[in-house]
Amino acid sequence: MTTPPELQVDAGPTRLRTIFARALREERGALIGWTIGIVAFCLVMLAMYPTVHGNAGFSKLLDAYPEALRKLFQLQDYTTGAGYLRTEVFSFVAPLLLTLFAVLWGSDLTAGEEERRTIDLLLANPISRRRFVSEKWLALVVGTIVIAAALEGALGALGPLFKLHVAWSALTAAVLGSWLFAVAFGTFALALGATTGRRGIARGVTTTIALASYLLATFSQLVSWLRPVRNLSLWQHTLGVDPLGTGFHWWRLGLVVAVTLVFGAFALWSFDRRDLAT
């Protein structure tokens, strides 16, 4: 059977017709849409900031909240630029959007090809299974970098237009944490998809664990018996340490990178040894 041209992969290093380039090309519409959506979200959040900036009445109202609620919703210094972004952008929504994108794409990288019955045509090219998975994963990393860069660029460049000023280093620390969290669970979704060949299972299980990670880190601030195990949460290591206020925590970020590489290695091993649905 002849492989269709769109599924052919050039093994030569000087050509762009690789699994990596094909994966990015297939997702270019989604990348553009998600990037526009992230920038639009940033604009909405920034446009609301002047109503709370330096608002003494707003500060008094928040000070009247119970301390437990202020911790839970990260309302410290809410009327400042860093405090506002901490609450409205990085407490949940921006990391959630990045993670959702990564999980949807990661779960589709191999399992989607199996479900669409295109996996055998792709692997009929002179490439190994490990190269196939590695290049697919690299496309996921690059794609999430594009969206994370749009997030940081929009907040950093447009923030001053709305009187919101945050140091670039602090903003980078928060965006880096969000990106690493997203890539970790995108890679986990890839590993599950490579193991099961089912996108639905990969998406459902990964989303559940990512949400559990967020809840563990968040509620451990209020529930004392959760504190001894909160370091099991990847959210705790990336965003639970308030990167906007405290900067980079390199050993924590390194730990998340290590966990992500373990997920990736498992995806390689699992996909390499499994009988594929064709």
Residue frames as qw, qx, qy, qz and C-alpha x, y, z in Angstrom:
[[0.000, 0.888, 0.459, 0.000, 0.00, 0.00, 0.00],
 [0.412, 0.437, -0.014, 0.799, 1.35, 3.44, -0.95],
 [0.289, -0.530, -0.466, 0.646, 1.60, 5.97, 1.86],
 [0.190, 0.902, 0.350, 0.165, -0.37, 9.16, 1.07],
 [0.456, 0.518, -0.150, 0.708, 1.88, 12.21, 0.58],
 [0.307, -0.742, 0.105, -0.587, 0.48, 14.01, 3.61],
 [0.852, -0.495, 0.128, -0.108, 1.52, 11.07, 5.82],
 [0.843, 0.298, -0.185, 0.408, 5.00, 10.66, 4.37],
 [0.453, -0.867, 0.137, 0.158, 7.94, 11.67, 6.54],
 [0.602, 0.677, -0.341, 0.250, 11.31, 12.61, 5.15],
 [0.852, -0.419, -0.129, 0.286, 14.08, 11.02, 7.20],
 [0.578, 0.385, -0.076, 0.716, 16.63, 13.58, 6.04],
 [0.387, -0.523, -0.391, 0.652, 17.76, 16.21, 8.56],
 [0.136, -0.128, 0.175, 0.967, 17.54, 19.11, 6.08],
 [0.244, -0.379, -0.619, -0.643, 13.84, 18.76, 5.32],
 [0.302, -0.179, 0.397, -0.848, 10.95, 20.08, 7.37],
 [0.768, -0.106, -0.364, -0.515, 8.64, 17.20, 6.55],
 [0.229, 0.166, -0.874, 0.394, 9.15, 15.53, 9.92],
 [0.380, -0.534, -0.754, 0.042, 6.76, 14.24, 12.55],
 [0.267, -0.440, -0.337, 0.788, 7.55, 17.37, 14.56],
 [0.079, 0.139, -0.257, -0.953, 6.68, 19.74, 11.72],
 [0.320, -0.305, -0.760, -0.477, 3.59, 17.73, 10.80],
 [0.339, -0.530, -0.707, 0.324, 2.30, 17.84, 14.39],
 [0.109, -0.428, -0.164, 0.882, 2.73, 21.62, 14.54],
 [0.153, 0.004, -0.516, -0.843, 1.15, 22.07, 11.13],
 [0.318, -0.416, -0.823, -0.221, -1.89, 20.03, 12.13],
 [0.345, -0.647, -0.562, 0.383, -2.37, 22.11, 15.28],
 [0.265, 0.090, 0.056, 0.958, -1.63, 25.54, 13.79],
 [0.295, -0.555, -0.418, -0.656, -5.32, 26.47, 13.78],
 [0.659, -0.619, -0.420, 0.075, -5.68, 25.50, 17.44],
 [0.577, -0.206, -0.166, 0.772, -2.46, 27.33, 18.32],
 [0.062, 0.308, 0.190, 0.930, -3.66, 30.52, 16.66],
 [0.471, -0.603, -0.443, -0.467, -7.09, 30.25, 18.29],
 [0.699, -0.536, -0.376, 0.288, -5.74, 29.55, 21.78],
 [0.463, -0.034, -0.078, 0.882, -3.16, 32.33, 21.45],
 [0.135, -0.446, -0.261, -0.845, -5.86, 34.83, 20.47],
 [0.616, -0.602, -0.458, -0.218, -8.02, 33.57, 23.33],
 [0.666, -0.354, -0.320, 0.573, -5.20, 33.98, 25.87],
 [0.245, 0.120, 0.032, 0.961, -4.47, 37.53, 24.69],
 [0.339, -0.533, -0.381, -0.675, -8.18, 38.39, 24.81],
 [0.686, -0.555, -0.458, 0.111, -8.41, 37.02, 28.36],
 [0.536, -0.185, -0.197, 0.800, -5.42, 39.14, 29.39],
 [0.021, 0.326, 0.203, 0.923, -7.00, 42.26, 27.88],
 [0.519, -0.612, -0.444, -0.399, -10.23, 41.69, 29.80],
 [0.705, -0.481, -0.364, 0.372, -8.38, 41.19, 33.07],
 [0.427, -0.030, -0.047, 0.902, -6.16, 44.21, 32.50],
 [0.116, -0.483, -0.330, -0.803, -9.10, 46.41, 31.56],
 [0.593, -0.659, -0.429, -0.172, -10.71, 45.67, 34.94],
 [0.656, -0.158, -0.379, 0.634, -7.63, 46.56, 36.95],
 [0.108, 0.346, -0.073, 0.929, -8.04, 50.38, 37.00],
 [0.546, -0.577, -0.287, -0.535, -11.28, 49.94, 38.97],
 [0.827, -0.509, -0.216, 0.101, -9.40, 48.34, 41.88],
 [0.636, 0.267, -0.216, 0.691, -5.98, 50.01, 41.58],
 [0.182, 0.154, -0.346, 0.907, -5.35, 52.05, 44.70],
 [0.491, -0.506, -0.368, -0.606, -8.99, 51.74, 45.74],
 [0.042, -0.307, 0.693, -0.651, -8.93, 52.23, 49.52],
 [0.710, -0.080, 0.210, -0.668, -12.53, 51.15, 49.88],
 [0.876, 0.203, -0.400, -0.177, -11.83, 47.93, 48.09],
 [0.406, 0.356, -0.724, 0.429, -8.84, 47.27, 50.33],
 [0.344, -0.237, 0.548, -0.725, -10.93, 47.80, 53.48],
 [0.853, 0.043, -0.053, -0.517, -13.59, 45.45, 52.15],
 [0.796, 0.262, -0.542, 0.057, -11.04, 42.70, 51.53],
 [0.137, 0.377, -0.694, 0.598, -9.42, 43.26, 54.93],
 [0.605, -0.194, 0.340, -0.693, -12.79, 42.48, 56.49],
 [0.855, 0.123, -0.435, -0.254, -12.78, 39.00, 54.94],
 [0.850, -0.468, 0.241, -0.007, -11.79, 36.12, 57.23],
 [0.141, -0.698, 0.652, 0.258, -8.11, 35.28, 56.98],
 [0.599, 0.020, 0.794, 0.098, -8.94, 31.77, 55.79],
 [0.584, 0.709, 0.393, -0.041, -10.82, 33.15, 52.79],
 [0.145, 0.919, -0.299, -0.213, -8.04, 35.60, 51.96],
 [0.348, -0.463, 0.788, 0.208, -5.58, 32.71, 51.91],
 [0.634, 0.274, 0.723, 0.008, -7.87, 30.44, 49.92],
 [0.517, 0.782, 0.337, 0.086, -8.53, 32.99, 47.17],
 [0.631, -0.007, 0.091, 0.771, -5.08, 34.62, 47.40],
 [0.037, 0.906, 0.340, 0.249, -6.46, 38.09, 48.14],
 [0.547, -0.578, -0.027, 0.605, -3.28, 39.47, 49.69],
 [0.164, -0.476, 0.269, 0.821, -2.40, 42.88, 48.24],
 [0.499, 0.510, 0.692, 0.112, -5.24, 42.53, 45.76],
 [0.251, 0.936, 0.174, -0.178, -5.17, 46.18, 44.70],
 [0.210, -0.684, 0.533, 0.451, -1.49, 46.01, 43.67],
 [0.579, 0.504, -0.482, -0.422, -0.41, 44.77, 40.25],
 [0.222, 0.273, -0.933, 0.068, 1.18, 41.58, 41.54],
 [0.312, 0.105, 0.776, -0.538, -1.68, 40.87, 43.93],
 [0.639, 0.416, 0.074, -0.642, -4.28, 41.38, 41.21],
 [0.564, 0.428, -0.643, -0.292, -2.53, 39.07, 38.77],
 [0.007, -0.194, 0.940, -0.281, -1.99, 36.50, 41.50],
 [0.439, 0.232, 0.657, -0.567, -5.73, 36.36, 42.21],
 [0.625, 0.545, 0.136, -0.543, -7.34, 36.92, 38.84],
 [0.597, 0.604, -0.465, -0.252, -4.85, 35.30, 36.45],
 [0.397, 0.420, -0.807, 0.124, -2.47, 32.85, 38.10],
 [0.470, -0.229, 0.661, -0.539, -4.57, 31.52, 40.96],
 [0.648, 0.185, 0.720, -0.164, -6.45, 29.25, 38.57],
 [0.647, 0.667, 0.203, -0.307, -7.59, 30.49, 35.14],
 [0.353, 0.771, -0.485, -0.210, -4.35, 30.98, 33.17],
 [0.182, -0.374, 0.909, -0.007, -2.71, 27.73, 34.39],
 [0.635, 0.269, 0.664, -0.289, -6.01, 25.95, 33.74],
 [0.625, 0.711, -0.026, -0.320, -6.15, 27.19, 30.14],
 [0.195, 0.669, -0.706, -0.125, -2.54, 26.19, 29.47],
 [0.345, -0.191, 0.906, -0.157, -3.07, 22.79, 31.08],
 [0.695, 0.422, 0.456, -0.361, -6.31, 22.15, 29.22],
 [0.546, 0.728, -0.312, -0.272, -4.60, 22.89, 25.91],
 [0.047, 0.550, -0.834, 0.004, -1.65, 20.64, 26.78],
 [0.502, -0.009, 0.821, -0.270, -3.86, 17.75, 27.94],
 [0.721, 0.540, 0.235, -0.365, -6.11, 17.89, 24.88],
 [0.503, 0.717, -0.456, -0.159, -3.12, 17.91, 22.54],
 [0.121, -0.491, 0.854, -0.124, -1.02, 15.45, 24.53],
 [0.644, 0.083, 0.697, -0.305, -3.81, 12.89, 24.67],
 [0.732, 0.609, 0.112, -0.282, -4.20, 13.14, 20.89],
 [0.046, 0.745, -0.603, -0.282, -0.55, 12.77, 19.92],
 [0.031, 0.223, -0.958, -0.180, -0.53, 8.98, 19.68],
 [0.313, 0.319, 0.837, -0.314, -4.00, 7.87, 20.77],
 [0.448, 0.640, 0.109, -0.615, -5.61, 10.22, 18.27],
 [0.279, 0.491, -0.696, -0.443, -3.57, 8.73, 15.44],
 [0.092, 0.005, 0.995, -0.044, -4.68, 5.26, 16.52],
 [0.364, 0.488, 0.640, -0.469, -8.34, 6.22, 16.72],
 [0.446, 0.689, -0.109, -0.561, -8.18, 7.89, 13.29],
 [0.909, 0.158, 0.364, 0.128, -6.45, 4.77, 11.87],
 [0.453, 0.862, -0.209, 0.093, -3.50, 6.79, 10.57],
 [0.518, -0.713, 0.471, 0.042, -0.84, 5.39, 12.89],
 [0.837, 0.007, 0.488, 0.247, 0.12, 2.48, 10.62],
 [0.576, 0.751, 0.158, 0.281, 0.57, 4.78, 7.63],
 [0.089, -0.943, 0.289, -0.137, 2.84, 7.10, 9.60],
 [0.610, -0.545, 0.573, 0.050, 4.93, 4.28, 11.01],
 [0.873, 0.361, 0.285, 0.164, 5.28, 2.80, 7.53],
 [0.313, 0.897, -0.249, 0.189, 7.82, 5.58, 6.98],
 [0.757, 0.175, -0.453, 0.437, 11.49, 4.92, 7.90],
 [0.161, -0.612, 0.367, -0.682, 11.18, 6.19, 11.48],
 [0.328, -0.071, -0.882, 0.329, 11.30, 4.42, 14.81],
 [0.396, -0.704, -0.571, -0.147, 8.47, 4.47, 17.29],
 [0.507, -0.550, -0.268, 0.607, 10.66, 6.31, 19.77],
 [0.212, -0.023, 0.230, 0.950, 11.44, 9.04, 17.28],
 [0.194, -0.535, -0.618, -0.542, 7.73, 9.27, 16.49],
 [0.476, -0.732, -0.471, 0.124, 6.82, 9.85, 20.15],
 [0.498, -0.379, -0.083, 0.775, 9.79, 12.13, 20.82],
 [0.131, 0.145, 0.336, 0.921, 8.99, 14.49, 17.95],
 [0.317, -0.644, -0.583, -0.381, 5.31, 14.53, 18.84],
 [0.536, -0.661, -0.370, 0.372, 6.22, 15.46, 22.41],
 [0.398, -0.181, 0.084, 0.896, 8.63, 18.16, 21.24],
 [0.051, -0.443, -0.476, -0.758, 5.80, 19.70, 19.20],
 [0.465, -0.721, -0.511, -0.047, 3.69, 19.76, 22.36],
 [0.537, -0.478, -0.172, 0.674, 6.47, 21.56, 24.24],
 [0.234, 0.042, 0.272, 0.933, 6.91, 24.15, 21.51],
 [0.194, -0.573, -0.579, -0.546, 3.18, 24.70, 21.14],
 [0.493, -0.742, -0.427, 0.155, 2.71, 25.36, 24.83],
 [0.468, -0.290, -0.007, 0.835, 5.71, 27.71, 24.78],
 [0.078, 0.355, 0.423, 0.830, 3.95, 29.76, 22.10],
 [0.383, -0.715, -0.483, -0.330, 0.84, 30.16, 24.25],
 [0.606, -0.593, -0.272, 0.455, 2.84, 30.84, 27.43],
 [0.394, -0.044, 0.141, 0.907, 4.85, 33.50, 25.58],
 [0.110, -0.547, -0.451, -0.697, 1.61, 35.12, 24.43],
 [0.535, -0.720, -0.442, 0.032, 0.40, 35.16, 28.04],
 [0.565, -0.471, -0.100, 0.671, 3.55, 36.80, 29.34],
 [0.292, 0.162, 0.315, 0.889, 3.86, 39.18, 26.42],
 [0.198, -0.671, -0.493, -0.517, 0.29, 40.40, 26.74],
 [0.553, -0.753, -0.325, 0.148, 0.49, 40.96, 30.51],
 [0.596, -0.380, 0.026, 0.707, 3.96, 42.47, 30.49],
 [0.276, 0.158, 0.358, 0.878, 3.63, 44.70, 27.44],
 [0.203, -0.583, -0.477, -0.625, 0.01, 45.80, 27.84],
 [0.504, -0.552, -0.573, 0.336, -0.12, 45.98, 31.64],
 [0.291, -0.265, -0.140, 0.909, 1.41, 49.48, 31.91],
 [0.119, -0.297, -0.446, -0.836, -1.33, 50.81, 29.59],
 [0.563, -0.581, -0.473, -0.349, -3.78, 49.92, 32.37],
 [0.253, -0.755, 0.368, -0.481, -1.58, 51.14, 35.24],
 [0.947, -0.295, 0.116, -0.046, -0.55, 47.59, 36.11],
 [0.306, 0.751, -0.569, 0.137, 3.17, 47.27, 36.71],
 [0.917, -0.331, 0.224, -0.003, 4.87, 43.99, 37.58],
 [0.178, -0.675, 0.653, 0.293, 8.56, 43.17, 37.28],
 [0.709, 0.394, -0.474, -0.341, 9.31, 41.02, 34.26],
 [0.211, 0.311, -0.902, 0.213, 11.24, 38.57, 36.43],
 [0.398, 0.054, 0.699, -0.591, 8.22, 38.01, 38.69],
 [0.725, 0.380, 0.004, -0.574, 5.92, 37.64, 35.70],
 [0.535, 0.442, -0.702, -0.158, 8.32, 35.18, 34.08],
 [0.065, -0.196, 0.906, -0.370, 8.43, 33.10, 37.27],
 [0.579, 0.216, 0.509, -0.600, 4.62, 32.82, 37.31],
 [0.720, 0.485, -0.230, -0.440, 4.36, 32.03, 33.60],
 [0.319, 0.436, -0.842, 0.013, 7.18, 29.48, 33.83],
 [0.291, -0.055, 0.843, -0.449, 5.41, 27.73, 36.69],
 [0.689, 0.367, 0.254, -0.570, 2.15, 27.67, 34.73],
 [0.610, 0.540, -0.491, -0.309, 3.92, 26.33, 31.65],
 [0.124, 0.344, -0.919, 0.148, 5.77, 23.58, 33.51],
 [0.488, 0.100, 0.693, -0.521, 2.55, 22.47, 35.20],
 [0.720, 0.478, 0.013, -0.503, 0.83, 22.31, 31.81],
 [0.487, 0.531, -0.674, -0.160, 3.67, 20.43, 30.11],
 [0.169, -0.244, 0.905, -0.305, 3.86, 17.92, 32.96],
 [0.579, 0.252, 0.640, -0.438, 0.21, 16.97, 32.61],
 [0.647, 0.590, -0.229, -0.426, 0.30, 17.18, 28.83],
 [0.269, 0.471, -0.840, -0.026, 3.12, 14.65, 28.94],
 [0.355, -0.029, 0.847, -0.394, 1.17, 12.52, 31.40],
 [0.702, 0.439, 0.241, -0.507, -1.78, 12.55, 28.96],
 [0.514, 0.588, -0.571, -0.253, 0.62, 11.50, 26.19],
 [0.019, -0.318, 0.931, -0.177, 1.86, 8.62, 28.35],
 [0.536, 0.185, 0.684, -0.460, -1.66, 7.42, 29.08],
 [0.685, 0.565, -0.054, -0.457, -2.62, 7.71, 25.43],
 [0.361, 0.552, -0.741, -0.122, 0.49, 5.78, 24.43],
 [0.185, -0.172, 0.921, -0.297, -0.36, 3.08, 26.98],
 [0.473, 0.333, 0.703, -0.414, -4.09, 2.70, 26.30],
 [0.158, 0.164, 0.690, 0.687, -4.60, 4.04, 22.78],
 [0.100, -0.730, -0.666, -0.117, -7.67, 5.88, 24.08],
 [0.136, 0.433, -0.047, 0.890, -7.96, 9.66, 24.10],
 [0.534, -0.631, -0.244, -0.507, -10.98, 9.68, 26.40],
 [0.832, -0.424, -0.270, 0.236, -9.21, 7.74, 29.12],
 [0.580, 0.104, -0.129, 0.797, -6.08, 9.87, 28.82],
 [0.056, -0.518, -0.078, -0.850, -8.04, 13.12, 29.05],
 [0.647, -0.613, -0.273, -0.362, -10.34, 12.05, 31.86],
 [0.829, -0.353, -0.254, 0.352, -7.68, 10.57, 34.12],
 [0.502, 0.173, -0.093, 0.842, -5.19, 13.37, 33.51],
 [0.179, -0.596, -0.132, -0.772, -7.73, 16.14, 34.12],
 [0.736, -0.596, -0.280, -0.156, -8.84, 14.49, 37.34],
 [0.781, -0.241, -0.198, 0.542, -5.28, 14.19, 38.66],
 [0.301, 0.354, 0.007, 0.885, -4.41, 17.76, 37.64],
 [0.400, -0.659, -0.181, -0.611, -7.48, 19.07, 39.47],
 [0.823, -0.495, -0.257, 0.108, -6.61, 16.96, 42.51],
 [0.644, 0.060, -0.151, 0.748, -3.12, 18.46, 42.44],
 [0.012, -0.516, -0.059, -0.854, -4.57, 21.96, 42.47],
 [0.627, -0.625, -0.228, -0.404, -7.04, 21.18, 45.28],
 [0.832, -0.294, -0.297, 0.365, -4.37, 19.52, 47.42],
 [0.459, 0.156, -0.133, 0.864, -2.06, 22.54, 47.20],
 [0.189, -0.536, -0.145, -0.810, -4.90, 25.01, 47.75],
 [0.702, -0.576, -0.220, -0.357, -6.68, 23.38, 50.66],
 [0.774, -0.114, -0.402, 0.476, -3.48, 22.40, 52.42],
 [0.137, 0.400, -0.197, 0.885, -3.27, 26.09, 53.38],
 [0.531, -0.416, 0.050, -0.737, -6.43, 25.62, 55.46],
 [0.943, -0.233, -0.104, -0.214, -6.48, 21.94, 56.41],
 [0.280, -0.754, 0.590, -0.064, -3.60, 21.03, 58.68],
 [0.783, -0.147, 0.604, 0.014, -3.67, 17.29, 58.02],
 [0.767, 0.616, 0.159, 0.088, -3.09, 17.90, 54.29],
 [0.033, 0.936, -0.344, -0.063, 0.14, 19.85, 54.82],
 [0.565, -0.464, 0.659, 0.181, 2.44, 16.83, 55.24],
 [0.639, 0.221, 0.682, 0.278, 1.47, 15.54, 51.78],
 [0.351, 0.864, 0.144, -0.331, 1.12, 18.81, 49.85],
 [0.075, -0.664, 0.592, 0.450, 4.53, 18.35, 48.24],
 [0.500, 0.160, 0.830, 0.190, 2.99, 15.47, 46.29],
 [0.403, 0.812, 0.390, -0.165, 1.18, 18.16, 44.31],
 [0.567, 0.227, 0.285, 0.739, 2.88, 19.52, 41.19],
 [0.028, -0.865, -0.273, -0.421, 0.83, 22.68, 41.65],
 [0.588, -0.784, -0.032, 0.197, 2.52, 23.21, 45.00],
 [0.682, -0.259, 0.279, 0.624, 5.94, 23.14, 43.35],
 [0.374, 0.373, 0.427, 0.734, 5.03, 25.42, 40.44],
 [0.115, -0.594, -0.241, -0.759, 2.37, 27.89, 41.58],
 [0.636, -0.644, -0.424, -0.035, 1.66, 27.07, 45.21],
 [0.628, -0.333, -0.180, 0.680, 4.80, 28.91, 46.34],
 [0.083, 0.942, 0.209, -0.251, 3.59, 32.29, 44.98],
 [0.691, 0.105, 0.252, 0.670, 6.16, 32.81, 42.21],
 [0.153, 0.826, 0.224, 0.493, 4.85, 36.34, 41.59],
 [0.393, -0.894, 0.082, -0.202, 5.88, 37.32, 45.09],
 [0.706, -0.575, 0.390, 0.137, 8.81, 35.02, 45.82],
 [0.236, 0.708, -0.573, -0.340, 10.36, 34.49, 42.38],
 [0.743, 0.295, -0.577, -0.165, 11.97, 31.32, 41.09],
 [0.700, -0.446, 0.521, -0.198, 12.26, 28.19, 43.23],
 [0.427, 0.546, -0.654, -0.304, 14.71, 26.30, 41.09],
 [0.092, -0.183, 0.971, -0.124, 14.80, 23.03, 43.01],
 [0.535, 0.347, 0.606, -0.476, 11.02, 22.80, 42.87],
 [0.595, 0.635, -0.163, -0.464, 10.94, 23.59, 39.15],
 [0.196, 0.489, -0.838, -0.138, 13.73, 21.07, 38.58],
 [0.356, 0.021, 0.888, -0.291, 11.67, 18.44, 40.37],
 [0.636, 0.521, 0.312, -0.476, 8.72, 19.09, 38.07],
 [0.448, 0.646, -0.519, -0.335, 11.02, 18.83, 35.04],
 [0.052, -0.310, 0.948, -0.052, 12.30, 15.48, 36.35],
 [0.512, 0.257, 0.721, -0.390, 8.76, 14.18, 36.85],
 [0.601, 0.638, -0.032, -0.479, 7.85, 15.31, 33.33],
 [0.292, 0.561, -0.744, -0.214, 10.83, 13.44, 31.88],
 [0.283, -0.065, 0.934, -0.207, 9.75, 10.31, 33.76],
 [0.617, 0.481, 0.425, -0.455, 6.30, 10.62, 32.19],
 [0.500, 0.691, -0.351, -0.385, 7.94, 11.06, 28.79],
 [0.035, 0.419, -0.906, -0.052, 10.20, 8.06, 29.27],
 [0.460, 0.157, 0.817, -0.311, 7.20, 5.95, 30.23],
 [0.626, 0.612, 0.105, -0.472, 5.39, 7.11, 27.08],
 [0.340, 0.620, -0.657, -0.262, 8.38, 6.02, 24.97],
 [0.139, -0.219, 0.958, -0.122, 8.65, 2.64, 26.67],
 [0.534, 0.306, 0.656, -0.437, 4.92, 1.95, 26.58],
 [0.614, 0.644, -0.047, -0.453, 4.40, 2.94, 22.95],
 [0.213, 0.590, -0.749, -0.212, 7.49, 1.03, 21.83],
 [0.096, -0.142, 0.979, -0.109, 6.32, -2.29, 23.24],
 [0.513, 0.312, 0.576, -0.555, 2.54, -2.18, 22.72],
 [0.281, 0.310, 0.798, 0.433, 0.54, -3.72, 19.87],
 [0.133, 0.249, 0.021, -0.959, -1.11, -0.76, 18.17],
 [0.493, 0.549, 0.627, -0.251, -4.67, -0.50, 16.96],
 [0.057, -0.307, 0.506, 0.804, -4.55, -0.07, 13.17]]
